[in-house]
Amino acid sequence: MRLNRPSYAVLAALCAIGGSVVAVAHGGQWPRFMGPDGTGVVEKGEKVARSWARGGPKVLWTIDVGYGFGGAAIVGGKVYLLDRQNDVGDVLRVLDLKTGDSLWEQSYSTPRFRGGYPGSRGTPTVDGDRVYTVGVLGHVTCFDVATKRIVWAKSLAKDFGAQAGDWGFAQSPLLLGKLIIVSAAGGSSGLVALNKDTGELVWKTPAFGETDTYTSPMVSTIGGQQQVVMWHKEAIAGFDPKDGRKLWEYEWRTNRPIPQPVDLGDGRFFLTIGYGGGCAMIRVNRSGNRWNVEEIFQDGRSASKVPPALLYQGHIYTNSDDNQRGLQCLDLDGNVKWETRRRPSFGLGSMIIADGVIFIVSGESGELVMAEANPTRYKELGRAKLLSGGDLFAPLSLSDGLLILRDTKQMKCVQVAPGGAGS
């Protein structure tokens, strides 16, 4: 089923985002954007405090970072960050989680980025002794942790004809089995699947979308079939991970999709976008070899420009900044249970949920806010001024009660586990 939707006026603000699957994520590691399963939710293995002292959570360390919005991956007590140096090179920085001390780094040179919002975008994907990144100019790079060297590298622009648009390449690589899957939208290809060990091309889809596509490939299982789901400027579609064959498509011609679709686990997806686009819910089902897509609704009840919405215990939590409805809670039919509107509002700040607690950054004030993930009402548990205000788009990361957040100049690690100093 193909449904046409209008495009909307162009504005700009974004951060990189990654994939999504429905599962119970366990804490302790944060190996990719939005955590172990890409949902931004950890239901087991993490315990967090329900209150802070007046000064807020204890800050364990603060480091300077290059201007940008890239998030951190955390594996084995180490923090992995793709940073940007003087706008002429990307650098993978590896830090000690508890101290922030630099353990090692590896960089590569790039041309100067001449688009809007210079700096880093994506979150690294860590797989054992390998780390995979996508830079703002479309460099896909595999690093070896043991040797601290680059194993292989590809260019989305040079190798696959991809076009970055005004805001660069803003995505995080999807690891699926032996594949690293990235988007090359706007060029001669659509999705590109690379051998994770060698970087060799395994398959690619026909071209889709245009420039200004800032979402990442994600994984879903629908009708018993695992598939790669990609939302680009023209449609959201599902692809067979074996060969890249397109299974289904829902056309919604939007302007700059940035937040990831929310996989509701039963073939349904919740889509939200800024720039006047609003939100939609679709249902994908399979009848024999035929795939069908049904639109459940498409309207303006929710509208997130940058931060992805989260699914937690049968409810959707979203920072509906574009229509000034604030932090919202929706049920799985899309009914709004509550919303904060401007009291409080959170700008373009991202959020995660752990142990039943929402951690959300206010993009306006630089405060970290802690609230209950409660479908009956908004209940704030604490807030602390930790970052500068302004362009705060970067995602959060959590491991063993240590939360990592950043603004455009600094990255901080704070202790949010119960019983720690400052809680």
N, C-alpha and C positions, 0 to 999 in steps of 0.2 A: 504494500500500500504506500503510495507516494502522496504526500500532502505539502502543498506549497505554502510558504509563509513569507511575509514581507521582510525586507531588511530595514535597518534603523540607522539613525544618525551616528556619525563616527565621533567617539571620544577615546580617551586612552588612559589605562592604568592596569597593570597586570603583574602577576607573579607566576612562576612555573608550577605545574601540578602534575600529579601522577595518576596511576590506575586505581581500580576499585574492585573488590570482590566481597561477597557477603560471607562472613565466617566469624567465629569468636576469636579475636586477636588476643594473644598473650603478651604481657609486658616483658621488659628486660632487654629487648633489642628494638631498634628503629632503623631497619636496613634500607629504607627507601622513603620517598615522599609519602607522608601520611601513615607511616608505620608499617607493621608486619604484613598486613593484608591490603594496605592502600585505602582504608576506610576512614582513617583519622580517629578511630575508636579503639580503645583497649578495655576489654571487660574483665580480663583475668591477669593476674601477675603484677598488677600495679596497685599500690595503696597510697592515697594522697590525703593530706590534711583537709579538714573542713573549716579551718580558721587560720588566720595569720596574726602575728603580733602587729602593733601599730606600724612598725617599719616595713612590714611586708615579709615575704619569704627571704631566707638567707641567700645572698649572692655569693656563690663560690668563686667565680672568676668573671672577668671582663676582658675581651681582646678587641683590638682595632681590626676592622675589615674594610675592604674596598667598597666603594659605593655599589649597591646592588640589593638583590632580593632573594638570593639563593638560600635554600634551607639546608639543614644538617642531617646527615645520616649518622646513626650511632650503632656500632657493633663491637662487642668484645672490649668495652671500656675505652673505645676510641671514637673520636668525632671526625667525620669526613665532610669537608666543605669545598665546593668549587667556587673559588673567589676570582676576582678580576683585578689585575694590577695596571694602574695608570692607563686603562682602556686600550692597551696594546698586547695583552696576554692573559690567558686563563691559567690559574694555578690550583691544583688540588692540594689542600692543606689538611694535614692529619694531626689531631690534637689529643691530649690526654683528657678524658671526660671529667675527671675529678679536679684537675688543676688548671686546665686550659693551656698547659705547656705544649709548645710545638714539638712534635715527634719527627715529622719529615714533611717535605713538600716536593711537588714536581710540577713544572710549568711548561707551557708551549706558547710560542708567539702567534699573534693573529694580526690582521689589519685593524685599524681603528674602527670602532663601531660608531656610525654616524646617524643612528636612529634616535628615537626618544627614550628617555630613562636608561642611560648607559649603565653597565654593570652586569653582575651575575644574575642568573635566572633559576636554573634547575637545581634539583636535589640529587646527589649521587645515589646510585643503586649499588649496594655492596653484596657480593656473592662469594663467600669463602675468601680466597686470596686475590680476588679480582674486584675492581671498582670501575663502574661505568658512568660516564657523564655526557651531558649535551651542553655545549657552550652557547653563548648568546649569538655567535656567528655561525652556529650549526656544526661545530666540530664534535663528532661522536668519538669518544676516546675510552680505551680500556687500559687501566693501570694495574700493574702487578704489585701487591702489597709487600711481598717478600723482597723483591729486588728494587722496589720503589722506582720502577721505570714504566714507560709507556710500552704496551704490548702491541697494540694496533690502533689506527685512527682512520676515520672516514670523514668526509665533508658532505653534509646534506646538500649544500649548494653546488659544489663542483662535481660530486659523484652522482647525484640524483636530480639535479636541476631545481631543487627547492628554493622558494623565495621567502625571505624572512618577513617582509613587510616593515612597517615603520618601527616596530618594537622588538625586532630581533626574533631569535628562536627561543621560545619559552616553553620548555617541556622537560620531563624527566623520563629516562629510558625505562621500558618495561622488560623485565626478565621473565621469560616463560620457557621453562625447560632448557633446551640448548640454544634458545634464541634471545637476542636483544632486538626489541621491536621499537621503532621510532616513526614519527610522522615526517614525511617529506612533502607536505601539502603545498600546492601552488606551483609545483614543477612537473616533471615528466612521470613522477611516481606519486602514489598515495602513501600507504603504509610500506615500510621497508623492514624486512626481517634479516638480521645478520647472524652468522654463527658467532656465538659468544666467545669462543676460543680464538678464532682467527680473524673475525670481522668480514669474512666472505659473505657475499649476498646469497641467501637461501631462497627467498621469494620477494616479490614486490607486487602491490596491487596497481591497477590502472590509476591514473591521476584523479584526484578529487579536490574539491575546495579551491580556495584562492589563497592569497596571502592573508594575514591577520587571523590565523588559526593558532590558538595558544593552549589548547588542551593536549593531553597525552593519551596514548593507547592504554586501555584497561582490560581486565579479564572478567568475563562473566560466564556462567553456565545457564543456558536456557533450553528447556525441552530436552535435558540430558546431554546437550552438546556444549562443550567448552568453546568459547569464541573470544576473539579480540574485538572490543567495542571502541569505536572512535567517533568523537563528535567534532566535526569541522564546520566551516562557515556555511556550507550548503545543506548538511544533513548529519544525522547520527546513524551509524550503520554497524552491523556485525559481520565479522570475517572469520573464515575457517583458519585456525592457526597452523594447519598442516600445509596449506598452499596459498593462503591469502584470498581464496574465493569469497566473493561477497554473498552473504546469506540473506540479509534483509536491509531495508533502508527506510528512514523516516525523514522526509525533507522538511527542514525548517530553516529558511534562509535568514540567518541572524547576522548581526554585526559583532564580530570578535567574540566568539565563545571562549570563555576563560575558565569558569568553574567546571570541575569534572561532573558528569552525570552521576546521580546517586542510584545505585543498583538496589532495588527494594527486595530482590531475592525471589520473586515469583514471575519473572519476565517483565516486570514493570520498572520503568526508569523515571526519576524526577529530574527535570532539567530546569536550571535557573540561570538567568543572564541579565546583565545590565544594559545600559544604553537604550532604555525604553522597551526592551524585549520581553520582560516579565518571566513567566515560567510555564512549564508544560509537564504533563504526565502521559506516558505512553505505555502500552502493553504489547509485548512481543510473544507470540505463541507459534507452536509448530503443529502442523497437521500433515502427517506423513513426511514427504519431502518438501512441502510448501511452508514458507514462513509468512506470517501475517503480522501487521502492525496496526494497532488501534490507538487513536488519540482519545485519551480520557478527558483532558481539558487543556486549554492553552489560554492564559489570561495574565493579569497583572497583580495577582494577589501576593506574589513574592518576587523579588528581583535582586539577586546578588551579582555585583559587577565582577568581583575577583575571588573572594573566599568560597571554597566549595562547601555545600551543605553536608550534614552528617546524619546518618541513620543510627538511632540508638533505642533499643527496646520498643520497637513499634512506632517510633515517632521521628520526624525529620526536624532537625535544628538548622537554621540558616540565618546568616547575617544579611538581612534584606536591606542593604545600604542604598541601592539605587532609587528606591521609591520612598526612602526615609521611614520605613516601618520597623527598623531596628532588628534586634535579635528576635527571631520567631520560632515558635514550636507549631508544627503541623502534624496532623494524624496521617495515616497512610492513604486516606482518600483525598488529602489535600486541604482539609478543613483547618483553618487557623485556630489553634487552641489559645495562644496568647502571643503578644508581641510588645516589645518595649518602646517602639517608636523612637522619640528623641530623648527618652528618660529611662535608661541611658541609650545613647547611640554609640556605634563602634567604628564608624568610618569604613575603611576597607580591610580592617583587621581580620586575621585568620583565627581559627579555633581548632581545638581537639577535645575529645571527651575521654576521661580515664576514671575508673572507679566511681562512675556516676556523677562526675564533676566536669563541668565545662570550663576550660581555660581559653579565654579569648582576649586578644590584644585590641585595645582601642587605637585605631589608626589616627584618631584626632588628638588624643592626649598622651599617647605612649604608655598608658597604664595597662598592666596585666590584671584582668578581672577573673575572679573565680565565682561560679554560680552553679546551682543545682541543675542537673539534667532531669528536670521535673516537668511532666506534661500538664500539670494543673496550674502552675503559676511561675513567674520569674522570681527566683529568690537568690539574691546576691550574697556570697559568703565572704568576699574580701576583694580589695583592689590595692594595687601598689604602683607608684610611678617608677618605671624601670627603664623606659626608652624615651628618646626624643619623639615628638609628634611629627606628623607629616606623612611622607610616603612609606607607610608601614604595610607592606604587602606580604612579607615573607612568612612562610609556614613555620609552625612550631614542631619541636621534636621532644620526645620523652623517653627516658630509660632509667629504671630503678629509682624512681622518685626524683630524678634530676631533669629539669625542664630547660630546653635551650630556645632562646628567642633572640631576635636581632632587629636593629633599625638599619639605616643606610650607612652607618659609620662604625657601629659596635655590635658585637655578639656577646650575650651573657648566658651563664648557666646558674639557675636558681634551684634551691632545694624545696620541693613541694611535698615530699613524703611526710607522714605524721611523725611527731616527736623530735624533729630537727630544730635547731636554733632558728628563731624567727617565725616559728609556727605555733 
